[in-house]
């Protein structure tokens, strides 16, 4: 979004989400920019949350797999840079055996709830009488 003021042209560096359809437009743009990686299952994107994931193919050496994964990461980063989109490095994690993505823990090709989200249910004390219901 850009607008003119008496001091000149003002251009936001961060998307203002108060605008109607901004989130949908932003998601559509990200999907368009990353369609190749999304279609191949290497990238999952929801708004400004991205997860790049690969699994080692049968017979593939660890070094080859890491090289392929780095190639995908570089392609995504280059695409973002070409389109003047930036990542907050403080929120980025690289080479993780498991990740928390959109409040779900992903590890060893499995999805599970984050422990913090199920703690109260897991630690629920058994009810002793009818009043505790």
N, CA, C and O atoms as CSV, one atom per row, in Angstrom:
chain,resi,resn,atom,element,x,y,z
A,1,UNK,N,N,0.840,-1.169,0.000
A,1,UNK,CA,C,0.000,0.000,0.000
A,1,UNK,C,C,0.888,1.237,0.000
A,1,UNK,O,O,1.890,1.293,0.713
A,2,UNK,N,N,0.524,2.197,-0.781
A,2,UNK,CA,C,1.265,3.467,-0.827
A,2,UNK,C,C,0.256,4.598,-0.934
A,2,UNK,O,O,-0.803,4.450,-1.546
A,3,UNK,N,N,0.595,5.709,-0.340
A,3,UNK,CA,C,-0.261,6.882,-0.469
A,3,UNK,C,C,0.585,8.137,-0.387
A,3,UNK,O,O,1.690,8.130,0.156
A,4,UNK,N,N,0.041,9.218,-0.940
A,4,UNK,CA,C,0.760,10.485,-1.010
A,4,UNK,C,C,0.354,11.373,0.152
A,4,UNK,O,O,-0.827,11.493,0.478
A,5,UNK,N,N,1.347,11.992,0.768
A,5,UNK,CA,C,1.108,12.971,1.827
A,5,UNK,C,C,1.777,14.276,1.418
A,5,UNK,O,O,2.420,14.351,0.371
A,6,UNK,N,N,1.622,15.299,2.245
A,6,UNK,CA,C,2.272,16.567,1.928
A,6,UNK,C,C,3.783,16.470,2.055
A,6,UNK,O,O,4.499,17.364,1.604
A,7,UNK,N,N,4.277,15.402,2.658
A,7,UNK,CA,C,5.719,15.169,2.786
A,7,UNK,C,C,6.248,14.262,1.678
A,7,UNK,O,O,7.444,13.973,1.633
A,8,UNK,N,N,5.368,13.809,0.783
A,8,UNK,CA,C,5.777,12.942,-0.310
A,8,UNK,C,C,5.060,11.604,-0.273
A,8,UNK,O,O,4.063,11.436,0.430
A,9,UNK,N,N,5.579,10.655,-1.039
A,9,UNK,CA,C,4.987,9.327,-1.139
A,9,UNK,C,C,5.348,8.503,0.094
A,9,UNK,O,O,6.519,8.436,0.468
A,10,UNK,N,N,4.367,7.883,0.723
A,10,UNK,CA,C,4.577,7.025,1.880
A,10,UNK,C,C,4.242,5.599,1.476
A,10,UNK,O,O,3.130,5.312,1.033
A,11,UNK,N,N,5.212,4.713,1.635
A,11,UNK,CA,C,5.029,3.314,1.264
A,11,UNK,C,C,5.284,2.455,2.495
A,11,UNK,O,O,6.347,2.541,3.109
A,12,UNK,N,N,4.300,1.620,2.855
A,12,UNK,CA,C,4.447,0.738,4.007
A,12,UNK,C,C,5.464,-0.356,3.701
A,12,UNK,O,O,5.503,-0.885,2.590
A,13,UNK,N,N,6.283,-0.690,4.691
A,13,UNK,CA,C,7.223,-1.803,4.524
A,13,UNK,C,C,6.656,-3.097,5.087
A,13,UNK,O,O,7.188,-4.176,4.826
A,14,UNK,N,N,5.579,-2.993,5.857
A,14,UNK,CA,C,4.889,-4.149,6.423
A,14,UNK,C,C,3.436,-4.053,5.996
A,14,UNK,O,O,2.853,-2.969,6.014
A,15,UNK,N,N,2.844,-5.177,5.610
A,15,UNK,CA,C,1.463,-5.139,5.142
A,15,UNK,C,C,0.522,-4.747,6.275
A,15,UNK,O,O,0.614,-5.273,7.384
A,16,UNK,N,N,-0.369,-3.831,5.986
A,16,UNK,CA,C,-1.367,-3.377,6.941
A,16,UNK,C,C,-2.585,-4.280,6.795
A,16,UNK,O,O,-3.267,-4.236,5.770
A,17,UNK,N,N,-2.871,-5.107,7.816
A,17,UNK,CA,C,-3.920,-6.111,7.693
A,17,UNK,C,C,-5.319,-5.569,7.943
A,17,UNK,O,O,-6.282,-6.335,7.927
A,18,UNK,N,N,-5.456,-4.271,8.174
A,18,UNK,CA,C,-6.778,-3.691,8.310
A,18,UNK,C,C,-7.477,-3.537,6.964
A,18,UNK,O,O,-8.683,-3.295,6.915
A,19,UNK,N,N,-6.748,-3.672,5.904
A,19,UNK,CA,C,-7.325,-3.520,4.574
A,19,UNK,C,C,-8.152,-4.751,4.215
A,19,UNK,O,O,-7.785,-5.877,4.550
A,20,UNK,N,N,-9.250,-4.530,3.544
A,20,UNK,CA,C,-10.110,-5.643,3.138
A,20,UNK,C,C,-9.376,-6.495,2.110
A,20,UNK,O,O,-8.788,-5.967,1.167
A,21,UNK,N,N,-9.410,-7.807,2.292
A,21,UNK,CA,C,-8.813,-8.816,1.410
A,21,UNK,C,C,-7.293,-8.815,1.396
A,21,UNK,O,O,-6.703,-9.541,0.596
A,22,UNK,N,N,-6.634,-8.037,2.238
A,22,UNK,CA,C,-5.178,-8.060,2.263
A,22,UNK,C,C,-4.621,-9.446,2.590
A,22,UNK,O,O,-3.715,-9.908,1.896
A,23,UNK,N,N,-5.132,-10.126,3.624
A,23,UNK,CA,C,-4.592,-11.458,3.913
A,23,UNK,C,C,-4.768,-12.424,2.738
A,23,UNK,O,O,-3.847,-13.173,2.412
A,24,UNK,N,N,-5.932,-12.413,2.108
A,24,UNK,CA,C,-6.166,-13.308,0.974
A,24,UNK,C,C,-5.263,-12.963,-0.198
A,24,UNK,O,O,-4.755,-13.853,-0.880
A,25,UNK,N,N,-5.064,-11.675,-0.433
A,25,UNK,CA,C,-4.193,-11.235,-1.521
A,25,UNK,C,C,-2.750,-11.637,-1.244
A,25,UNK,O,O,-2.047,-12.111,-2.135
A,26,UNK,N,N,-2.314,-11.443,0.004
A,26,UNK,CA,C,-0.954,-11.821,0.378
A,26,UNK,C,C,-0.752,-13.330,0.226
A,26,UNK,O,O,0.262,-13.765,-0.320
A,27,UNK,N,N,-1.711,-14.132,0.704
A,27,UNK,CA,C,-1.599,-15.591,0.587
A,27,UNK,C,C,-1.549,-16.006,-0.877
A,27,UNK,O,O,-0.770,-16.884,-1.249
A,28,UNK,N,N,-2.368,-15.385,-1.699
A,28,UNK,CA,C,-2.373,-15.694,-3.133
A,28,UNK,C,C,-1.020,-15.362,-3.768
A,28,UNK,O,O,-0.516,-16.119,-4.598
A,29,UNK,N,N,-0.440,-14.235,-3.375
A,29,UNK,CA,C,0.865,-13.851,-3.912
A,29,UNK,C,C,1.936,-14.871,-3.514
A,29,UNK,O,O,2.729,-15.300,-4.351
A,30,UNK,N,N,1.955,-15.257,-2.228
A,30,UNK,CA,C,2.939,-16.232,-1.761
A,30,UNK,C,C,2.749,-17.568,-2.471
A,30,UNK,O,O,3.727,-18.207,-2.858
A,31,UNK,N,N,1.492,-17.995,-2.646
A,31,UNK,CA,C,1.222,-19.250,-3.355
A,31,UNK,C,C,1.720,-19.184,-4.796
A,31,UNK,O,O,2.255,-20.165,-5.313
A,32,UNK,N,N,1.548,-18.046,-5.440
A,32,UNK,CA,C,2.001,-17.882,-6.819
A,32,UNK,C,C,3.523,-17.909,-6.900
A,32,UNK,O,O,4.089,-18.563,-7.776
A,33,UNK,N,N,4.185,-17.202,-5.988
A,33,UNK,CA,C,5.646,-17.152,-6.005
A,33,UNK,C,C,6.279,-18.514,-5.711
A,33,UNK,O,O,7.351,-18.828,-6.227
A,34,UNK,N,N,5.612,-19.319,-4.883
A,34,UNK,CA,C,6.205,-20.570,-4.419
A,34,UNK,C,C,5.499,-21.799,-4.974
A,34,UNK,O,O,5.622,-22.886,-4.410
A,35,UNK,N,N,4.762,-21.643,-6.068
A,35,UNK,CA,C,3.937,-22.750,-6.558
A,35,UNK,C,C,4.733,-24.018,-6.856
A,35,UNK,O,O,4.228,-25.117,-6.623
A,36,UNK,N,N,5.941,-23.904,-7.354
A,36,UNK,CA,C,6.742,-25.087,-7.693
A,36,UNK,C,C,7.079,-25.892,-6.449
A,36,UNK,O,O,6.905,-27.111,-6.427
A,37,UNK,N,N,7.561,-25.217,-5.418
A,37,UNK,CA,C,7.943,-25.914,-4.191
A,37,UNK,C,C,6.717,-26.434,-3.441
A,37,UNK,O,O,6.779,-27.496,-2.822
A,38,UNK,N,N,5.610,-25.702,-3.489
A,38,UNK,CA,C,4.386,-26.154,-2.829
A,38,UNK,C,C,3.854,-27.395,-3.524
A,38,UNK,O,O,3.479,-28.365,-2.865
A,39,UNK,N,N,3.817,-27.372,-4.850
A,39,UNK,CA,C,3.301,-28.511,-5.618
A,39,UNK,C,C,4.142,-29.768,-5.429
A,39,UNK,O,O,3.613,-30.879,-5.452
A,40,UNK,N,N,5.443,-29.598,-5.243
A,40,UNK,CA,C,6.313,-30.763,-5.068
A,40,UNK,C,C,6.347,-31.249,-3.620
A,40,UNK,O,O,6.996,-32.250,-3.315
A,41,UNK,N,N,5.647,-30.541,-2.724
A,41,UNK,CA,C,5.577,-30.966,-1.330
A,41,UNK,C,C,6.793,-30.582,-0.508
A,41,UNK,O,O,6.988,-31.108,0.588
A,42,UNK,N,N,7.606,-29.679,-1.014
A,42,UNK,CA,C,8.824,-29.264,-0.300
A,42,UNK,C,C,8.576,-28.059,0.599
A,42,UNK,O,O,9.396,-27.760,1.467
A,43,UNK,N,N,7.455,-27.361,0.404
A,43,UNK,CA,C,7.189,-26.122,1.124
A,43,UNK,C,C,5.726,-26.071,1.520
A,43,UNK,O,O,4.836,-26.382,0.729
A,44,UNK,N,N,5.498,-25.675,2.751
A,44,UNK,CA,C,4.149,-25.417,3.233
A,44,UNK,C,C,4.123,-23.966,3.688
A,44,UNK,O,O,4.997,-23.524,4.433
A,45,UNK,N,N,3.112,-23.227,3.234
A,45,UNK,CA,C,3.032,-21.805,3.559
A,45,UNK,C,C,1.623,-21.477,4.012
A,45,UNK,O,O,0.645,-21.841,3.359
A,46,UNK,N,N,1.533,-20.783,5.140
A,46,UNK,CA,C,0.275,-20.184,5.568
A,46,UNK,C,C,0.598,-18.767,5.999
A,46,UNK,O,O,1.247,-18.551,7.022
A,47,UNK,N,N,0.148,-17.818,5.227
A,47,UNK,CA,C,0.421,-16.405,5.461
A,47,UNK,C,C,1.930,-16.177,5.558
A,47,UNK,O,O,2.646,-16.375,4.577
A,48,UNK,N,N,2.418,-15.764,6.727
A,48,UNK,CA,C,3.850,-15.508,6.852
A,48,UNK,C,C,4.572,-16.632,7.589
A,48,UNK,O,O,5.665,-16.430,8.117
A,49,UNK,N,N,3.964,-17.811,7.627
A,49,UNK,CA,C,4.590,-18.990,8.222
A,49,UNK,C,C,4.994,-19.943,7.108
A,49,UNK,O,O,4.158,-20.377,6.315
A,50,UNK,N,N,6.277,-20.264,7.056
A,50,UNK,CA,C,6.785,-21.149,6.013
A,50,UNK,C,C,7.530,-22.313,6.650
A,50,UNK,O,O,8.267,-22.140,7.620
A,51,UNK,N,N,7.329,-23.489,6.094
A,51,UNK,CA,C,8.083,-24.665,6.538
A,51,UNK,C,C,8.608,-25.368,5.288
A,51,UNK,O,O,7.836,-25.778,4.421
A,52,UNK,N,N,9.914,-25.500,5.212
A,52,UNK,CA,C,10.540,-26.223,4.114
A,52,UNK,C,C,10.936,-27.594,4.641
A,52,UNK,O,O,11.617,-27.704,5.660
A,53,UNK,N,N,10.511,-28.626,3.949
A,53,UNK,CA,C,10.747,-29.965,4.463
A,53,UNK,C,C,11.065,-30.923,3.330
A,53,UNK,O,O,10.444,-30.895,2.267
A,54,UNK,N,N,12.028,-31.754,3.582
A,54,UNK,CA,C,12.390,-32.799,2.639
A,54,UNK,C,C,12.670,-34.056,3.446
A,54,UNK,O,O,12.971,-33.986,4.638
A,55,UNK,N,N,12.571,-35.174,2.808
A,55,UNK,CA,C,12.949,-36.421,3.472
A,55,UNK,C,C,13.957,-37.134,2.583
A,55,UNK,O,O,13.929,-37.033,1.357
A,56,UNK,N,N,14.827,-37.842,3.234
A,56,UNK,CA,C,15.891,-38.531,2.516
A,56,UNK,C,C,15.302,-39.693,1.728
A,56,UNK,O,O,14.610,-40.549,2.279
A,57,UNK,N,N,15.586,-39.708,0.434
A,57,UNK,CA,C,15.080,-40.771,-0.432
A,57,UNK,C,C,15.877,-42.049,-0.194
A,57,UNK,O,O,17.023,-42.019,0.256
A,58,UNK,N,N,15.248,-43.150,-0.503
A,58,UNK,CA,C,15.910,-44.440,-0.326
A,58,UNK,C,C,17.167,-44.511,-1.193
A,58,UNK,O,O,17.120,-44.242,-2.393
A,59,UNK,N,N,18.276,-44.872,-0.579
A,59,UNK,CA,C,19.546,-44.964,-1.286
A,59,UNK,C,C,20.291,-43.648,-1.402
A,59,UNK,O,O,21.421,-43.621,-1.890
A,60,UNK,N,N,19.682,-42.558,-0.965
A,60,UNK,CA,C,20.316,-41.247,-1.056
A,60,UNK,C,C,21.238,-41.045,0.157
A,60,UNK,O,O,20.856,-41.292,1.300
A,61,UNK,N,N,22.436,-40.601,-0.127
A,61,UNK,CA,C,23.390,-40.331,0.950
A,61,UNK,C,C,22.980,-39.061,1.685
A,61,UNK,O,O,22.332,-38.188,1.110
A,62,UNK,N,N,23.358,-38.960,2.952
A,62,UNK,CA,C,23.032,-37.799,3.777
A,62,UNK,C,C,23.544,-36.508,3.146
A,62,UNK,O,O,22.851,-35.490,3.154
A,63,UNK,N,N,24.748,-36.551,2.604
A,63,UNK,CA,C,25.350,-35.371,1.987
A,63,UNK,C,C,24.541,-34.902,0.772
A,63,UNK,O,O,24.341,-33.703,0.581
A,64,UNK,N,N,24.078,-35.856,-0.047
A,64,UNK,CA,C,23.267,-35.522,-1.218
A,64,UNK,C,C,21.937,-34.906,-0.788
A,64,UNK,O,O,21.467,-33.928,-1.371
A,65,UNK,N,N,21.351,-35.497,0.236
A,65,UNK,CA,C,20.066,-34.992,0.736
A,65,UNK,C,C,20.210,-33.562,1.261
A,65,UNK,O,O,19.380,-32.702,0.964
A,66,UNK,N,N,21.246,-33.315,2.026
A,66,UNK,CA,C,21.485,-31.980,2.573
A,66,UNK,C,C,21.721,-30.966,1.463
A,66,UNK,O,O,21.262,-29.827,1.549
A,67,UNK,N,N,22.435,-31.377,0.424
A,67,UNK,CA,C,22.692,-30.501,-0.725
A,67,UNK,C,C,21.378,-30.142,-1.425
A,67,UNK,O,O,21.172,-28.987,-1.799
A,68,UNK,N,N,20.498,-31.118,-1.604
A,68,UNK,CA,C,19.200,-30.891,-2.245
A,68,UNK,C,C,18.325,-29.980,-1.379
A,68,UNK,O,O,17.645,-29.094,-1.897
A,69,UNK,N,N,18.344,-30.200,-0.067
A,69,UNK,CA,C,17.542,-29.376,0.840
A,69,UNK,C,C,18.031,-27.915,0.810
A,69,UNK,O,O,17.225,-26.986,0.769
A,70,UNK,N,N,19.334,-27.733,0.831
A,70,UNK,CA,C,19.886,-26.374,0.768
A,70,UNK,C,C,19.523,-25.684,-0.540
A,70,UNK,O,O,19.290,-24.476,-0.564
A,71,UNK,N,N,19.474,-26.442,-1.618
A,71,UNK,CA,C,19.083,-25.892,-2.921
A,71,UNK,C,C,17.656,-25.356,-2.859
A,71,UNK,O,O,17.372,-24.271,-3.366
A,72,UNK,N,N,16.761,-26.119,-2.236
A,72,UNK,CA,C,15.365,-25.694,-2.103
A,72,UNK,C,C,15.273,-24.431,-1.241
A,72,UNK,O,O,14.565,-23.487,-1.590
A,73,UNK,N,N,15.982,-24.421,-0.130
A,73,UNK,CA,C,15.980,-23.257,0.760
A,73,UNK,C,C,16.473,-22.028,0.000
A,73,UNK,O,O,15.871,-20.959,0.098
A,74,UNK,N,N,17.554,-22.170,-0.753
A,74,UNK,CA,C,18.099,-21.043,-1.523
A,74,UNK,C,C,17.132,-20.560,-2.592
A,74,UNK,O,O,17.036,-19.358,-2.842
A,75,UNK,N,N,16.403,-21.494,-3.234
A,75,UNK,CA,C,15.414,-21.098,-4.246
A,75,UNK,C,C,14.301,-20.264,-3.617
A,75,UNK,O,O,13.895,-19.245,-4.175
A,76,UNK,N,N,13.810,-20.697,-2.457
A,76,UNK,CA,C,12.736,-19.969,-1.779
A,76,UNK,C,C,13.228,-18.594,-1.336
A,76,UNK,O,O,12.538,-17.593,-1.531
A,77,UNK,N,N,14.410,-18.543,-0.744
A,77,UNK,CA,C,14.956,-17.264,-0.288
A,77,UNK,C,C,15.201,-16.309,-1.458
A,77,UNK,O,O,14.952,-15.109,-1.344
A,78,UNK,N,N,15.689,-16.839,-2.580
A,78,UNK,CA,C,15.929,-16.006,-3.764
A,78,UNK,C,C,14.611,-15.453,-4.301
A,78,UNK,O,O,14.541,-14.291,-4.699
A,79,UNK,N,N,13.569,-16.280,-4.313
A,79,UNK,CA,C,12.263,-15.836,-4.781
A,79,UNK,C,C,11.711,-14.729,-3.897
A,79,UNK,O,O,11.151,-13.753,-4.396
A,80,UNK,N,N,11.864,-14.875,-2.597
A,80,UNK,CA,C,11.410,-13.832,-1.676
A,80,UNK,C,C,12.180,-12.534,-1.898
A,80,UNK,O,O,11.595,-11.451,-1.921
A,81,UNK,N,N,13.492,-12.654,-2.060
A,81,UNK,CA,C,14.330,-11.467,-2.257
A,81,UNK,C,C,13.977,-10.759,-3.560
A,81,UNK,O,O,13.896,-9.531,-3.590
A,82,UNK,N,N,13.767,-11.512,-4.634
A,82,UNK,CA,C,13.403,-10.928,-5.930
A,82,UNK,C,C,12.121,-10.107,-5.842
A,82,UNK,O,O,11.935,-9.150,-6.593
A,83,UNK,N,N,11.239,-10.489,-4.922
A,83,UNK,CA,C,9.943,-9.832,-4.799
A,83,UNK,C,C,9.864,-8.905,-3.590
A,83,UNK,O,O,8.778,-8.572,-3.117
A,84,UNK,N,N,11.040,-8.492,-3.096
A,84,UNK,CA,C,11.140,-7.548,-1.976
A,84,UNK,C,C,10.384,-8.010,-0.731
A,84,UNK,O,O,9.774,-7.204,-0.029
A,85,UNK,N,N,10.430,-9.313,-0.468
A,85,UNK,CA,C,9.859,-9.875,0.744
A,85,UNK,C,C,11.012,-10.311,1.638
A,85,UNK,O,O,12.021,-10.830,1.158
A,86,UNK,N,N,10.857,-10.099,2.920
A,86,UNK,CA,C,11.957,-10.365,3.843
A,86,UNK,C,C,11.509,-11.245,4.995
A,86,UNK,O,O,10.340,-11.240,5.381
A,87,UNK,N,N,12.449,-11.995,5.536
A,87,UNK,CA,C,12.195,-12.853,6.688
A,87,UNK,C,C,12.795,-12.214,7.934
A,87,UNK,O,O,13.804,-11.512,7.860
A,88,UNK,N,N,12.171,-12.461,9.064
A,88,UNK,CA,C,12.718,-12.037,10.344
A,88,UNK,C,C,13.639,-13.165,10.814
A,88,UNK,O,O,13.163,-14.228,11.211
A,89,UNK,N,N,14.935,-12.941,10.772
A,89,UNK,CA,C,15.902,-13.989,11.078
A,89,UNK,C,C,15.739,-14.518,12.498
A,89,UNK,O,O,16.079,-15.669,12.770
A,90,UNK,N,N,15.221,-13.689,13.407
A,90,UNK,CA,C,15.009,-14.138,14.783
A,90,UNK,C,C,13.924,-15.209,14.887
A,90,UNK,O,O,13.880,-15.961,15.861
A,91,UNK,N,N,13.055,-15.277,13.888
A,91,UNK,CA,C,11.982,-16.268,13.895
A,91,UNK,C,C,12.308,-17.488,13.033
A,91,UNK,O,O,11.512,-18.423,12.956
A,92,UNK,N,N,13.464,-17.482,12.394
A,92,UNK,CA,C,13.847,-18.584,11.506
A,92,UNK,C,C,14.597,-19.664,12.273
A,92,UNK,O,O,15.383,-19.372,13.175
A,93,UNK,N,N,14.344,-20.909,11.903
A,93,UNK,CA,C,15.070,-22.048,12.456
A,93,UNK,C,C,15.507,-22.915,11.282
A,93,UNK,O,O,14.720,-23.184,10.374
A,94,UNK,N,N,16.740,-23.343,11.305
A,94,UNK,CA,C,17.264,-24.157,10.223
A,94,UNK,C,C,17.768,-25.482,10.775
A,94,UNK,O,O,18.195,-25.566,11.926
A,95,UNK,N,N,17.714,-26.516,9.942
A,95,UNK,CA,C,18.240,-27.844,10.260
A,95,UNK,C,C,17.691,-28.374,11.578
A,95,UNK,O,O,18.450,-28.759,12.467
A,96,UNK,N,N,16.363,-28.389,11.699
A,96,UNK,CA,C,15.710,-28.865,12.907
A,96,UNK,C,C,15.148,-30.270,12.682
A,96,UNK,O,O,14.551,-30.533,11.638
A,97,UNK,N,N,15.330,-31.176,13.648
A,97,UNK,CA,C,14.750,-32.518,13.509
A,97,UNK,C,C,13.230,-32.500,13.700
A,97,UNK,O,O,12.535,-33.393,13.217
A,98,UNK,N,N,12.713,-31.485,14.404
A,98,UNK,CA,C,11.274,-31.311,14.546
A,98,UNK,C,C,10.971,-29.815,14.606
A,98,UNK,O,O,11.815,-29.010,15.001
A,99,UNK,N,N,9.757,-29.464,14.209
A,99,UNK,CA,C,9.359,-28.058,14.228
A,99,UNK,C,C,7.948,-27.926,14.803
A,99,UNK,O,O,7.147,-28.859,14.743
A,100,UNK,N,N,7.669,-26.764,15.352
A,100,UNK,CA,C,6.318,-26.386,15.736
A,100,UNK,C,C,5.821,-25.447,14.657
A,100,UNK,O,O,6.343,-24.344,14.492
A,101,UNK,N,N,4.814,-25.887,13.926
A,101,UNK,CA,C,4.305,-25.125,12.794
A,101,UNK,C,C,2.801,-25.006,12.932
A,101,UNK,O,O,2.089,-26.011,12.921
A,102,UNK,N,N,2.319,-23.792,13.061
A,102,UNK,CA,C,0.890,-23.519,13.209
A,102,UNK,C,C,0.295,-24.315,14.368
A,102,UNK,O,O,-0.775,-24.913,14.248
A,103,UNK,N,N,1.010,-24.310,15.493
A,103,UNK,CA,C,0.599,-24.947,16.742
A,103,UNK,C,C,0.520,-26.465,16.677
A,103,UNK,O,O,-0.173,-27.092,17.480
A,104,UNK,N,N,1.222,-27.049,15.732
A,104,UNK,CA,C,1.308,-28.507,15.622
A,104,UNK,C,C,2.785,-28.868,15.587
A,104,UNK,O,O,3.580,-28.195,14.932
A,105,UNK,N,N,3.147,-29.925,16.288
A,105,UNK,CA,C,4.533,-30.395,16.290
A,105,UNK,C,C,4.693,-31.429,15.179
A,105,UNK,O,O,3.917,-32.381,15.087
A,106,UNK,N,N,5.696,-31.233,14.348
A,106,UNK,CA,C,5.961,-32.145,13.238
A,106,UNK,C,C,7.316,-32.789,13.492
A,106,UNK,O,O,8.332,-32.104,13.613
A,107,UNK,N,N,7.315,-34.139,13.572
A,107,UNK,CA,C,8.545,-34.867,13.858
A,107,UNK,C,C,8.425,-36.281,13.301
A,107,UNK,O,O,7.401,-36.942,13.474
A,108,UNK,N,N,9.475,-36.736,12.633
A,108,UNK,CA,C,9.513,-38.100,12.075
A,108,UNK,C,C,8.270,-38.427,11.247
A,108,UNK,O,O,7.669,-39.486,11.424
A,109,UNK,N,N,7.885,-37.525,10.349
A,109,UNK,CA,C,6.725,-37.700,9.479
A,109,UNK,C,C,5.424,-37.891,10.249
A,109,UNK,O,O,4.493,-38.520,9.745
A,110,UNK,N,N,5.351,-37.358,11.456
A,110,UNK,CA,C,4.139,-37.447,12.266
A,110,UNK,C,C,3.725,-36.060,12.738
A,110,UNK,O,O,4.559,-35.189,12.984
A,111,UNK,N,N,2.413,-35.882,12.856
A,111,UNK,CA,C,1.858,-34.652,13.410
A,111,UNK,C,C,1.350,-34.959,14.807
A,111,UNK,O,O,0.698,-35.980,15.025
A,112,UNK,N,N,1.647,-34.075,15.757
A,112,UNK,CA,C,1.078,-34.230,17.092
A,112,UNK,C,C,0.888,-32.849,17.698
A,112,UNK,O,O,1.536,-31.884,17.291
A,113,UNK,N,N,0.016,-32.768,18.651
A,113,UNK,CA,C,-0.248,-31.499,19.318
A,113,UNK,C,C,0.969,-31.100,20.146
A,113,UNK,O,O,1.694,-31.955,20.654
A,114,UNK,N,N,1.182,-29.800,20.276
A,114,UNK,CA,C,2.254,-29.315,21.138
A,114,UNK,C,C,1.944,-29.711,22.582
A,114,UNK,O,O,0.788,-29.663,23.002
A,115,UNK,N,N,2.960,-30.097,23.336
A,115,UNK,CA,C,2.767,-30.516,24.719
A,115,UNK,C,C,2.106,-29.432,25.563
A,115,UNK,O,O,1.274,-29.738,26.417
A,116,UNK,N,N,2.461,-28.182,25.339
A,116,UNK,CA,C,1.885,-27.085,26.119
A,116,UNK,C,C,0.378,-26.977,25.899
A,116,UNK,O,O,-0.347,-26.545,26.795
A,117,UNK,N,N,-0.102,-27.366,24.716
A,117,UNK,CA,C,-1.520,-27.254,24.403
A,117,UNK,C,C,-2.358,-28.352,25.075
A,117,UNK,O,O,-3.545,-28.150,25.333
A,118,UNK,N,N,-1.757,-29.492,25.355
A,118,UNK,CA,C,-2.512,-30.596,25.943
A,118,UNK,C,C,-2.176,-30.820,27.417
A,118,UNK,O,O,-2.676,-31.762,28.031
A,119,UNK,N,N,-1.337,-29.964,27.985
A,119,UNK,CA,C,-0.888,-30.126,29.368
A,119,UNK,C,C,-2.045,-30.192,30.362
A,119,UNK,O,O,-2.060,-31.075,31.219
A,120,UNK,N,N,-3.012,-29.283,30.269
A,120,UNK,CA,C,-4.130,-29.274,31.224
A,120,UNK,C,C,-4.969,-30.538,31.113
A,120,UNK,O,O,-5.419,-31.065,32.130
A,121,UNK,N,N,-5.185,-31.025,29.926
A,121,UNK,CA,C,-5.973,-32.246,29.757
A,121,UNK,C,C,-5.185,-33.445,30.279
A,121,UNK,O,O,-5.738,-34.311,30.958
A,122,UNK,N,N,-3.910,-33.491,29.963
A,122,UNK,CA,C,-3.062,-34.604,30.404
A,122,UNK,C,C,-2.937,-34.650,31.928
A,122,UNK,O,O,-2.930,-35.727,32.524
A,123,UNK,N,N,-2.840,-33.463,32.558
A,123,UNK,CA,C,-2.656,-33.397,34.010
A,123,UNK,C,C,-3.970,-33.254,34.780
A,123,UNK,O,O,-3.952,-32.948,35.972
A,124,UNK,N,N,-5.081,-33.465,34.131
A,124,UNK,CA,C,-6.390,-33.299,34.745
A,124,UNK,C,C,-6.528,-34.273,35.909
A,124,UNK,O,O,-6.306,-35.475,35.763
A,125,UNK,N,N,-6.897,-33.734,37.057
A,125,UNK,CA,C,-7.097,-34.574,38.237
A,125,UNK,C,C,-8.456,-35.278,38.124
A,125,UNK,O,O,-9.431,-34.669,37.682
A,126,UNK,N,N,-8.525,-36.546,38.519
A,126,UNK,CA,C,-9.824,-37.246,38.472
A,126,UNK,C,C,-10.826,-36.577,39.419
A,126,UNK,O,O,-10.466,-36.122,40.504
A,127,UNK,N,N,-12.065,-36.529,38.995
A,127,UNK,CA,C,-13.101,-35.935,39.813
A,127,UNK,C,C,-13.430,-36.859,40.973
A,127,UNK,O,O,-13.497,-38.078,40.810
A,128,UNK,N,N,-13.635,-36.268,42.150
A,128,UNK,CA,C,-13.880,-37.084,43.340
A,128,UNK,C,C,-15.346,-37.087,43.754
A,128,UNK,O,O,-15.807,-38.018,44.414
A,129,UNK,N,N,-16.078,-36.043,43.367
A,129,UNK,CA,C,-17.490,-35.998,43.749
A,129,UNK,C,C,-18.274,-35.230,42.690
A,129,UNK,O,O,-17.697,-34.685,41.749
A,130,UNK,N,N,-19.574,-35.194,42.851
A,130,UNK,CA,C,-20.452,-34.596,41.864
A,130,UNK,C,C,-20.269,-33.073,41.758
A,130,UNK,O,O,-20.471,-32.516,40.679
A,131,UNK,N,N,-19.900,-32.398,42.830
A,131,UNK,CA,C,-19.722,-30.944,42.805
A,131,UNK,C,C,-18.554,-30.519,41.917
A,131,UNK,O,O,-18.560,-29.404,41.396
A,132,UNK,N,N,-17.584,-31.356,41.740
A,132,UNK,CA,C,-16.417,-31.017,40.915
A,132,UNK,C,C,-16.709,-31.066,39.420
A,132,UNK,O,O,-15.914,-30.593,38.609
A,133,UNK,N,N,-17.845,-31.637,39.066
A,133,UNK,CA,C,-18.228,-31.688,37.659
A,133,UNK,C,C,-18.602,-30.316,37.255
A,133,UNK,O,O,-18.967,-30.091,36.101
